[in-house]
Amino acid sequence: MDPGVRRDDEEIVSHSRDASKWEAYSISGIRHQEYDSRQTTEIGDMTVRGGCLCGCIEFEVDLPFTKFVKCHCSRCRRATGSAFAANAYVSPQAFRWLSGQDRVARFDLSLARSFSTAFCRDCGSPLPHATRSGREVIIPAGSLLNDPGVSPTIDACWQSRARWLSDAINLPTSD
């Protein structure tokens, strides 16, 4: 198996009995941090919008996210064409298409139990999609038009990261 592919049976998040809390784990099972959604009540009533590059597809999401992950596995890197996928997760009730839903294409990787992606049929931009179980909607963070006010809380599959990925703190900046 490609060491850059997260096994389908590996978990990143463990929910507690209290539905407002979850704990983030590395693939090795070491606890990294705990997230308590009650700490984000100031954004609990906020809605953010998103869409594709060509503008034919728009959606909105009610905050807070249930989790916000940067995944470095090789599947996510290839699906995004980038060093990692930054994905936010919400319940299906917190997500709505505003326009262009008929322009969304979905790809389910047949080799994997749960890897999928969605994109605009016209411009190819990554777009939200429901997990195969239907329990969550995955939102590519780059498709958001508004700042959700939070950042990813875990770097998943860190050992599989692209070796060329540099530390952004040490890079010169340019506008």
PyMOL CGO cylinders between C-alpha atoms (Angstrom):
from pymol import cmd
from pymol.cgo import CYLINDER

trace = [
    CYLINDER, 0.00, 0.00, 0.00, 1.19, 3.52, -0.78, 0.3, 1, 1, 1, 1, 1, 1,
    CYLINDER, 1.19, 3.52, -0.78, 2.45, 4.97, 2.54, 0.3, 1, 1, 1, 1, 1, 1,
    CYLINDER, 2.45, 4.97, 2.54, 0.84, 8.26, 1.52, 0.3, 1, 1, 1, 1, 1, 1,
    CYLINDER, 0.84, 8.26, 1.52, -2.65, 6.79, 1.50, 0.3, 1, 1, 1, 1, 1, 1,
    CYLINDER, -2.65, 6.79, 1.50, -4.63, 6.82, 4.69, 0.3, 1, 1, 1, 1, 1, 1,
    CYLINDER, -4.63, 6.82, 4.69, -6.16, 3.42, 5.29, 0.3, 1, 1, 1, 1, 1, 1,
    CYLINDER, -6.16, 3.42, 5.29, -9.93, 3.48, 5.19, 0.3, 1, 1, 1, 1, 1, 1,
    CYLINDER, -9.93, 3.48, 5.19, -10.19, 2.00, 8.68, 0.3, 1, 1, 1, 1, 1, 1,
    CYLINDER, -10.19, 2.00, 8.68, -8.06, 4.73, 10.28, 0.3, 1, 1, 1, 1, 1, 1,
    CYLINDER, -8.06, 4.73, 10.28, -9.87, 7.41, 12.21, 0.3, 1, 1, 1, 1, 1, 1,
    CYLINDER, -9.87, 7.41, 12.21, -8.85, 11.01, 12.62, 0.3, 1, 1, 1, 1, 1, 1,
    CYLINDER, -8.85, 11.01, 12.62, -11.64, 12.10, 14.92, 0.3, 1, 1, 1, 1, 1, 1,
    CYLINDER, -11.64, 12.10, 14.92, -13.25, 10.46, 17.90, 0.3, 1, 1, 1, 1, 1, 1,
    CYLINDER, -13.25, 10.46, 17.90, -16.57, 11.85, 19.10, 0.3, 1, 1, 1, 1, 1, 1,
    CYLINDER, -16.57, 11.85, 19.10, -17.31, 11.83, 22.80, 0.3, 1, 1, 1, 1, 1, 1,
    CYLINDER, -17.31, 11.83, 22.80, -20.69, 11.07, 24.35, 0.3, 1, 1, 1, 1, 1, 1,
    CYLINDER, -20.69, 11.07, 24.35, -21.17, 14.83, 24.51, 0.3, 1, 1, 1, 1, 1, 1,
    CYLINDER, -21.17, 14.83, 24.51, -21.93, 15.63, 20.83, 0.3, 1, 1, 1, 1, 1, 1,
    CYLINDER, -21.93, 15.63, 20.83, -20.35, 19.09, 21.19, 0.3, 1, 1, 1, 1, 1, 1,
    CYLINDER, -20.35, 19.09, 21.19, -16.87, 17.61, 21.74, 0.3, 1, 1, 1, 1, 1, 1,
    CYLINDER, -16.87, 17.61, 21.74, -14.47, 15.61, 19.63, 0.3, 1, 1, 1, 1, 1, 1,
    CYLINDER, -14.47, 15.61, 19.63, -10.86, 14.61, 20.00, 0.3, 1, 1, 1, 1, 1, 1,
    CYLINDER, -10.86, 14.61, 20.00, -8.37, 14.69, 17.16, 0.3, 1, 1, 1, 1, 1, 1,
    CYLINDER, -8.37, 14.69, 17.16, -5.93, 11.82, 16.87, 0.3, 1, 1, 1, 1, 1, 1,
    CYLINDER, -5.93, 11.82, 16.87, -2.95, 11.23, 14.68, 0.3, 1, 1, 1, 1, 1, 1,
    CYLINDER, -2.95, 11.23, 14.68, -3.00, 8.09, 12.58, 0.3, 1, 1, 1, 1, 1, 1,
    CYLINDER, -3.00, 8.09, 12.58, -0.81, 6.42, 15.22, 0.3, 1, 1, 1, 1, 1, 1,
    CYLINDER, -0.81, 6.42, 15.22, -3.56, 7.01, 17.80, 0.3, 1, 1, 1, 1, 1, 1,
    CYLINDER, -3.56, 7.01, 17.80, -1.79, 9.70, 19.81, 0.3, 1, 1, 1, 1, 1, 1,
    CYLINDER, -1.79, 9.70, 19.81, -4.24, 12.33, 21.04, 0.3, 1, 1, 1, 1, 1, 1,
    CYLINDER, -4.24, 12.33, 21.04, -3.41, 15.75, 19.60, 0.3, 1, 1, 1, 1, 1, 1,
    CYLINDER, -3.41, 15.75, 19.60, -6.15, 18.05, 20.79, 0.3, 1, 1, 1, 1, 1, 1,
    CYLINDER, -6.15, 18.05, 20.79, -9.69, 18.27, 21.97, 0.3, 1, 1, 1, 1, 1, 1,
    CYLINDER, -9.69, 18.27, 21.97, -12.24, 20.54, 20.36, 0.3, 1, 1, 1, 1, 1, 1,
    CYLINDER, -12.24, 20.54, 20.36, -15.31, 21.76, 22.15, 0.3, 1, 1, 1, 1, 1, 1,
    CYLINDER, -15.31, 21.76, 22.15, -17.86, 23.42, 19.83, 0.3, 1, 1, 1, 1, 1, 1,
    CYLINDER, -17.86, 23.42, 19.83, -19.32, 25.26, 22.82, 0.3, 1, 1, 1, 1, 1, 1,
    CYLINDER, -19.32, 25.26, 22.82, -16.15, 27.39, 22.72, 0.3, 1, 1, 1, 1, 1, 1,
    CYLINDER, -16.15, 27.39, 22.72, -17.20, 28.73, 19.30, 0.3, 1, 1, 1, 1, 1, 1,
    CYLINDER, -17.20, 28.73, 19.30, -20.66, 29.97, 20.18, 0.3, 1, 1, 1, 1, 1, 1,
    CYLINDER, -20.66, 29.97, 20.18, -19.77, 33.43, 18.89, 0.3, 1, 1, 1, 1, 1, 1,
    CYLINDER, -19.77, 33.43, 18.89, -19.74, 32.00, 15.34, 0.3, 1, 1, 1, 1, 1, 1,
    CYLINDER, -19.74, 32.00, 15.34, -22.49, 29.45, 15.92, 0.3, 1, 1, 1, 1, 1, 1,
    CYLINDER, -22.49, 29.45, 15.92, -25.12, 31.56, 14.14, 0.3, 1, 1, 1, 1, 1, 1,
    CYLINDER, -25.12, 31.56, 14.14, -22.81, 32.60, 11.30, 0.3, 1, 1, 1, 1, 1, 1,
    CYLINDER, -22.81, 32.60, 11.30, -23.18, 31.44, 7.71, 0.3, 1, 1, 1, 1, 1, 1,
    CYLINDER, -23.18, 31.44, 7.71, -20.37, 31.40, 5.16, 0.3, 1, 1, 1, 1, 1, 1,
    CYLINDER, -20.37, 31.40, 5.16, -20.74, 31.18, 1.41, 0.3, 1, 1, 1, 1, 1, 1,
    CYLINDER, -20.74, 31.18, 1.41, -18.68, 29.42, -1.18, 0.3, 1, 1, 1, 1, 1, 1,
    CYLINDER, -18.68, 29.42, -1.18, -18.57, 28.57, -4.83, 0.3, 1, 1, 1, 1, 1, 1,
    CYLINDER, -18.57, 28.57, -4.83, -16.54, 27.59, -7.85, 0.3, 1, 1, 1, 1, 1, 1,
    CYLINDER, -16.54, 27.59, -7.85, -14.04, 29.64, -9.84, 0.3, 1, 1, 1, 1, 1, 1,
    CYLINDER, -14.04, 29.64, -9.84, -16.35, 30.37, -12.78, 0.3, 1, 1, 1, 1, 1, 1,
    CYLINDER, -16.35, 30.37, -12.78, -19.19, 31.40, -10.45, 0.3, 1, 1, 1, 1, 1, 1,
    CYLINDER, -19.19, 31.40, -10.45, -21.91, 29.10, -11.77, 0.3, 1, 1, 1, 1, 1, 1,
    CYLINDER, -21.91, 29.10, -11.77, -22.09, 27.13, -8.49, 0.3, 1, 1, 1, 1, 1, 1,
    CYLINDER, -22.09, 27.13, -8.49, -22.78, 28.69, -5.09, 0.3, 1, 1, 1, 1, 1, 1,
    CYLINDER, -22.78, 28.69, -5.09, -23.46, 27.19, -1.67, 0.3, 1, 1, 1, 1, 1, 1,
    CYLINDER, -23.46, 27.19, -1.67, -23.71, 28.22, 1.97, 0.3, 1, 1, 1, 1, 1, 1,
    CYLINDER, -23.71, 28.22, 1.97, -22.70, 26.57, 5.22, 0.3, 1, 1, 1, 1, 1, 1,
    CYLINDER, -22.70, 26.57, 5.22, -23.89, 27.17, 8.77, 0.3, 1, 1, 1, 1, 1, 1,
    CYLINDER, -23.89, 27.17, 8.77, -21.04, 27.35, 11.29, 0.3, 1, 1, 1, 1, 1, 1,
    CYLINDER, -21.04, 27.35, 11.29, -19.49, 25.95, 13.35, 0.3, 1, 1, 1, 1, 1, 1,
    CYLINDER, -19.49, 25.95, 13.35, -17.68, 23.17, 11.48, 0.3, 1, 1, 1, 1, 1, 1,
    CYLINDER, -17.68, 23.17, 11.48, -17.75, 19.78, 13.18, 0.3, 1, 1, 1, 1, 1, 1,
    CYLINDER, -17.75, 19.78, 13.18, -14.05, 19.45, 12.29, 0.3, 1, 1, 1, 1, 1, 1,
    CYLINDER, -14.05, 19.45, 12.29, -11.46, 21.21, 10.13, 0.3, 1, 1, 1, 1, 1, 1,
    CYLINDER, -11.46, 21.21, 10.13, -8.57, 19.09, 8.85, 0.3, 1, 1, 1, 1, 1, 1,
    CYLINDER, -8.57, 19.09, 8.85, -5.50, 19.49, 6.65, 0.3, 1, 1, 1, 1, 1, 1,
    CYLINDER, -5.50, 19.49, 6.65, -4.86, 16.06, 5.13, 0.3, 1, 1, 1, 1, 1, 1,
    CYLINDER, -4.86, 16.06, 5.13, -1.47, 15.26, 3.60, 0.3, 1, 1, 1, 1, 1, 1,
    CYLINDER, -1.47, 15.26, 3.60, -2.24, 11.75, 2.25, 0.3, 1, 1, 1, 1, 1, 1,
    CYLINDER, -2.24, 11.75, 2.25, -1.31, 11.11, -1.37, 0.3, 1, 1, 1, 1, 1, 1,
    CYLINDER, -1.31, 11.11, -1.37, -4.96, 10.78, -2.41, 0.3, 1, 1, 1, 1, 1, 1,
    CYLINDER, -4.96, 10.78, -2.41, -5.81, 14.22, -1.07, 0.3, 1, 1, 1, 1, 1, 1,
    CYLINDER, -5.81, 14.22, -1.07, -2.69, 15.71, -2.65, 0.3, 1, 1, 1, 1, 1, 1,
    CYLINDER, -2.69, 15.71, -2.65, -3.56, 14.25, -6.06, 0.3, 1, 1, 1, 1, 1, 1,
    CYLINDER, -3.56, 14.25, -6.06, -7.23, 15.23, -5.78, 0.3, 1, 1, 1, 1, 1, 1,
    CYLINDER, -7.23, 15.23, -5.78, -6.33, 18.86, -5.03, 0.3, 1, 1, 1, 1, 1, 1,
    CYLINDER, -6.33, 18.86, -5.03, -3.11, 19.20, -7.02, 0.3, 1, 1, 1, 1, 1, 1,
    CYLINDER, -3.11, 19.20, -7.02, -1.58, 20.73, -3.91, 0.3, 1, 1, 1, 1, 1, 1,
    CYLINDER, -1.58, 20.73, -3.91, 0.50, 19.87, -0.85, 0.3, 1, 1, 1, 1, 1, 1,
    CYLINDER, 0.50, 19.87, -0.85, -2.59, 18.98, 1.20, 0.3, 1, 1, 1, 1, 1, 1,
    CYLINDER, -2.59, 18.98, 1.20, -6.36, 19.18, 1.26, 0.3, 1, 1, 1, 1, 1, 1,
    CYLINDER, -6.36, 19.18, 1.26, -7.87, 21.63, 3.74, 0.3, 1, 1, 1, 1, 1, 1,
    CYLINDER, -7.87, 21.63, 3.74, -11.37, 20.29, 4.40, 0.3, 1, 1, 1, 1, 1, 1,
    CYLINDER, -11.37, 20.29, 4.40, -14.07, 21.42, 6.78, 0.3, 1, 1, 1, 1, 1, 1,
    CYLINDER, -14.07, 21.42, 6.78, -16.86, 19.06, 7.81, 0.3, 1, 1, 1, 1, 1, 1,
    CYLINDER, -16.86, 19.06, 7.81, -20.48, 19.90, 8.59, 0.3, 1, 1, 1, 1, 1, 1,
    CYLINDER, -20.48, 19.90, 8.59, -23.69, 17.98, 9.11, 0.3, 1, 1, 1, 1, 1, 1,
    CYLINDER, -23.69, 17.98, 9.11, -25.90, 17.70, 6.01, 0.3, 1, 1, 1, 1, 1, 1,
    CYLINDER, -25.90, 17.70, 6.01, -28.43, 20.03, 7.68, 0.3, 1, 1, 1, 1, 1, 1,
    CYLINDER, -28.43, 20.03, 7.68, -25.79, 22.79, 7.82, 0.3, 1, 1, 1, 1, 1, 1,
    CYLINDER, -25.79, 22.79, 7.82, -25.16, 22.76, 4.04, 0.3, 1, 1, 1, 1, 1, 1,
    CYLINDER, -25.16, 22.76, 4.04, -27.23, 24.21, 1.17, 0.3, 1, 1, 1, 1, 1, 1,
    CYLINDER, -27.23, 24.21, 1.17, -26.70, 24.59, -2.56, 0.3, 1, 1, 1, 1, 1, 1,
    CYLINDER, -26.70, 24.59, -2.56, -27.73, 28.07, -3.71, 0.3, 1, 1, 1, 1, 1, 1,
    CYLINDER, -27.73, 28.07, -3.71, -27.20, 27.64, -7.45, 0.3, 1, 1, 1, 1, 1, 1,
    CYLINDER, -27.20, 27.64, -7.45, -25.62, 25.36, -10.01, 0.3, 1, 1, 1, 1, 1, 1,
    CYLINDER, -25.62, 25.36, -10.01, -26.02, 22.02, -8.22, 0.3, 1, 1, 1, 1, 1, 1,
    CYLINDER, -26.02, 22.02, -8.22, -26.67, 20.39, -11.61, 0.3, 1, 1, 1, 1, 1, 1,
    CYLINDER, -26.67, 20.39, -11.61, -23.12, 21.47, -12.68, 0.3, 1, 1, 1, 1, 1, 1,
    CYLINDER, -23.12, 21.47, -12.68, -21.48, 19.47, -9.85, 0.3, 1, 1, 1, 1, 1, 1,
    CYLINDER, -21.48, 19.47, -9.85, -19.74, 16.22, -10.82, 0.3, 1, 1, 1, 1, 1, 1,
    CYLINDER, -19.74, 16.22, -10.82, -18.75, 13.60, -8.28, 0.3, 1, 1, 1, 1, 1, 1,
    CYLINDER, -18.75, 13.60, -8.28, -15.93, 11.06, -8.42, 0.3, 1, 1, 1, 1, 1, 1,
    CYLINDER, -15.93, 11.06, -8.42, -15.91, 8.05, -6.09, 0.3, 1, 1, 1, 1, 1, 1,
    CYLINDER, -15.91, 8.05, -6.09, -12.55, 6.27, -6.05, 0.3, 1, 1, 1, 1, 1, 1,
    CYLINDER, -12.55, 6.27, -6.05, -13.49, 2.62, -6.58, 0.3, 1, 1, 1, 1, 1, 1,
    CYLINDER, -13.49, 2.62, -6.58, -10.33, 1.33, -4.86, 0.3, 1, 1, 1, 1, 1, 1,
    CYLINDER, -10.33, 1.33, -4.86, -11.24, 3.06, -1.63, 0.3, 1, 1, 1, 1, 1, 1,
    CYLINDER, -11.24, 3.06, -1.63, -14.07, 2.41, 0.77, 0.3, 1, 1, 1, 1, 1, 1,
    CYLINDER, -14.07, 2.41, 0.77, -14.69, 6.10, 1.34, 0.3, 1, 1, 1, 1, 1, 1,
    CYLINDER, -14.69, 6.10, 1.34, -12.61, 8.45, -0.85, 0.3, 1, 1, 1, 1, 1, 1,
    CYLINDER, -12.61, 8.45, -0.85, -14.64, 10.82, -3.05, 0.3, 1, 1, 1, 1, 1, 1,
    CYLINDER, -14.64, 10.82, -3.05, -14.34, 14.27, -4.52, 0.3, 1, 1, 1, 1, 1, 1,
    CYLINDER, -14.34, 14.27, -4.52, -16.64, 16.68, -6.35, 0.3, 1, 1, 1, 1, 1, 1,
    CYLINDER, -16.64, 16.68, -6.35, -15.91, 19.47, -8.80, 0.3, 1, 1, 1, 1, 1, 1,
    CYLINDER, -15.91, 19.47, -8.80, -17.50, 21.99, -11.17, 0.3, 1, 1, 1, 1, 1, 1,
    CYLINDER, -17.50, 21.99, -11.17, -18.15, 20.47, -14.61, 0.3, 1, 1, 1, 1, 1, 1,
    CYLINDER, -18.15, 20.47, -14.61, -17.24, 23.82, -16.20, 0.3, 1, 1, 1, 1, 1, 1,
    CYLINDER, -17.24, 23.82, -16.20, -14.13, 25.09, -14.39, 0.3, 1, 1, 1, 1, 1, 1,
    CYLINDER, -14.13, 25.09, -14.39, -12.97, 22.02, -12.42, 0.3, 1, 1, 1, 1, 1, 1,
    CYLINDER, -12.97, 22.02, -12.42, -12.96, 23.73, -9.02, 0.3, 1, 1, 1, 1, 1, 1,
    CYLINDER, -12.96, 23.73, -9.02, -13.18, 21.35, -6.03, 0.3, 1, 1, 1, 1, 1, 1,
    CYLINDER, -13.18, 21.35, -6.03, -16.62, 21.51, -4.40, 0.3, 1, 1, 1, 1, 1, 1,
    CYLINDER, -16.62, 21.51, -4.40, -18.43, 20.12, -1.35, 0.3, 1, 1, 1, 1, 1, 1,
    CYLINDER, -18.43, 20.12, -1.35, -19.71, 16.57, -1.34, 0.3, 1, 1, 1, 1, 1, 1,
    CYLINDER, -19.71, 16.57, -1.34, -21.47, 14.27, 1.07, 0.3, 1, 1, 1, 1, 1, 1,
    CYLINDER, -21.47, 14.27, 1.07, -19.50, 11.39, 2.50, 0.3, 1, 1, 1, 1, 1, 1,
    CYLINDER, -19.50, 11.39, 2.50, -20.59, 8.02, 1.14, 0.3, 1, 1, 1, 1, 1, 1,
    CYLINDER, -20.59, 8.02, 1.14, -22.35, 7.34, 4.45, 0.3, 1, 1, 1, 1, 1, 1,
    CYLINDER, -22.35, 7.34, 4.45, -24.22, 10.64, 4.12, 0.3, 1, 1, 1, 1, 1, 1,
    CYLINDER, -24.22, 10.64, 4.12, -23.43, 11.56, 7.73, 0.3, 1, 1, 1, 1, 1, 1,
    CYLINDER, -23.43, 11.56, 7.73, -21.24, 14.56, 6.83, 0.3, 1, 1, 1, 1, 1, 1,
    CYLINDER, -21.24, 14.56, 6.83, -20.59, 17.03, 4.04, 0.3, 1, 1, 1, 1, 1, 1,
    CYLINDER, -20.59, 17.03, 4.04, -16.94, 17.76, 3.25, 0.3, 1, 1, 1, 1, 1, 1,
    CYLINDER, -16.94, 17.76, 3.25, -16.25, 21.38, 2.28, 0.3, 1, 1, 1, 1, 1, 1,
    CYLINDER, -16.25, 21.38, 2.28, -12.96, 22.16, 0.47, 0.3, 1, 1, 1, 1, 1, 1,
    CYLINDER, -12.96, 22.16, 0.47, -11.83, 25.21, 2.43, 0.3, 1, 1, 1, 1, 1, 1,
    CYLINDER, -11.83, 25.21, 2.43, -10.46, 26.90, -0.68, 0.3, 1, 1, 1, 1, 1, 1,
    CYLINDER, -10.46, 26.90, -0.68, -13.99, 27.05, -2.09, 0.3, 1, 1, 1, 1, 1, 1,
    CYLINDER, -13.99, 27.05, -2.09, -15.16, 29.33, 0.75, 0.3, 1, 1, 1, 1, 1, 1,
    CYLINDER, -15.16, 29.33, 0.75, -15.72, 32.99, -0.15, 0.3, 1, 1, 1, 1, 1, 1,
    CYLINDER, -15.72, 32.99, -0.15, -15.87, 34.20, 3.47, 0.3, 1, 1, 1, 1, 1, 1,
    CYLINDER, -15.87, 34.20, 3.47, -13.46, 33.72, 6.35, 0.3, 1, 1, 1, 1, 1, 1,
    CYLINDER, -13.46, 33.72, 6.35, -15.04, 31.13, 8.67, 0.3, 1, 1, 1, 1, 1, 1,
    CYLINDER, -15.04, 31.13, 8.67, -13.11, 32.56, 11.61, 0.3, 1, 1, 1, 1, 1, 1,
    CYLINDER, -13.11, 32.56, 11.61, -11.36, 29.27, 12.43, 0.3, 1, 1, 1, 1, 1, 1,
    CYLINDER, -11.36, 29.27, 12.43, -8.35, 27.37, 11.12, 0.3, 1, 1, 1, 1, 1, 1,
    CYLINDER, -8.35, 27.37, 11.12, -7.65, 23.66, 10.67, 0.3, 1, 1, 1, 1, 1, 1,
    CYLINDER, -7.65, 23.66, 10.67, -7.03, 21.94, 13.99, 0.3, 1, 1, 1, 1, 1, 1,
    CYLINDER, -7.03, 21.94, 13.99, -4.95, 18.97, 12.83, 0.3, 1, 1, 1, 1, 1, 1,
    CYLINDER, -4.95, 18.97, 12.83, -2.46, 18.00, 10.12, 0.3, 1, 1, 1, 1, 1, 1,
    CYLINDER, -2.46, 18.00, 10.12, -3.60, 14.47, 9.25, 0.3, 1, 1, 1, 1, 1, 1,
    CYLINDER, -3.60, 14.47, 9.25, -1.26, 11.97, 7.58, 0.3, 1, 1, 1, 1, 1, 1,
    CYLINDER, -1.26, 11.97, 7.58, 1.73, 14.19, 8.40, 0.3, 1, 1, 1, 1, 1, 1,
    CYLINDER, 1.73, 14.19, 8.40, 4.22, 11.39, 7.75, 0.3, 1, 1, 1, 1, 1, 1,
    CYLINDER, 4.22, 11.39, 7.75, 2.87, 11.17, 4.19, 0.3, 1, 1, 1, 1, 1, 1,
    CYLINDER, 2.87, 11.17, 4.19, 3.30, 14.88, 3.47, 0.3, 1, 1, 1, 1, 1, 1,
    CYLINDER, 3.30, 14.88, 3.47, 5.00, 15.96, 0.28, 0.3, 1, 1, 1, 1, 1, 1,
    CYLINDER, 5.00, 15.96, 0.28, 8.72, 16.20, 0.99, 0.3, 1, 1, 1, 1, 1, 1,
    CYLINDER, 8.72, 16.20, 0.99, 8.89, 19.43, -0.99, 0.3, 1, 1, 1, 1, 1, 1,
    CYLINDER, 8.89, 19.43, -0.99, 6.42, 21.10, 1.39, 0.3, 1, 1, 1, 1, 1, 1,
    CYLINDER, 6.42, 21.10, 1.39, 8.29, 23.95, 3.03, 0.3, 1, 1, 1, 1, 1, 1,
    CYLINDER, 8.29, 23.95, 3.03, 7.66, 25.72, 6.28, 0.3, 1, 1, 1, 1, 1, 1,
    CYLINDER, 7.66, 25.72, 6.28, 5.63, 28.78, 5.25, 0.3, 1, 1, 1, 1, 1, 1,
    CYLINDER, 5.63, 28.78, 5.25, 7.07, 30.75, 8.15, 0.3, 1, 1, 1, 1, 1, 1,
    CYLINDER, 7.07, 30.75, 8.15, 10.50, 30.74, 6.52, 0.3, 1, 1, 1, 1, 1, 1,
    CYLINDER, 10.50, 30.74, 6.52, 9.37, 31.73, 3.02, 0.3, 1, 1, 1, 1, 1, 1,
    CYLINDER, 9.37, 31.73, 3.02, 9.66, 35.28, 1.73, 0.3, 1, 1, 1, 1, 1, 1,
    CYLINDER, 9.66, 35.28, 1.73, 6.26, 36.88, 1.16, 0.3, 1, 1, 1, 1, 1, 1,
    CYLINDER, 6.26, 36.88, 1.16, 4.89, 38.65, -1.87, 0.3, 1, 1, 1, 1, 1, 1,
    CYLINDER, 4.89, 38.65, -1.87, 1.55, 40.33, -2.65, 0.3, 1, 1, 1, 1, 1, 1,
]
cmd.load_cgo(trace, "trace")
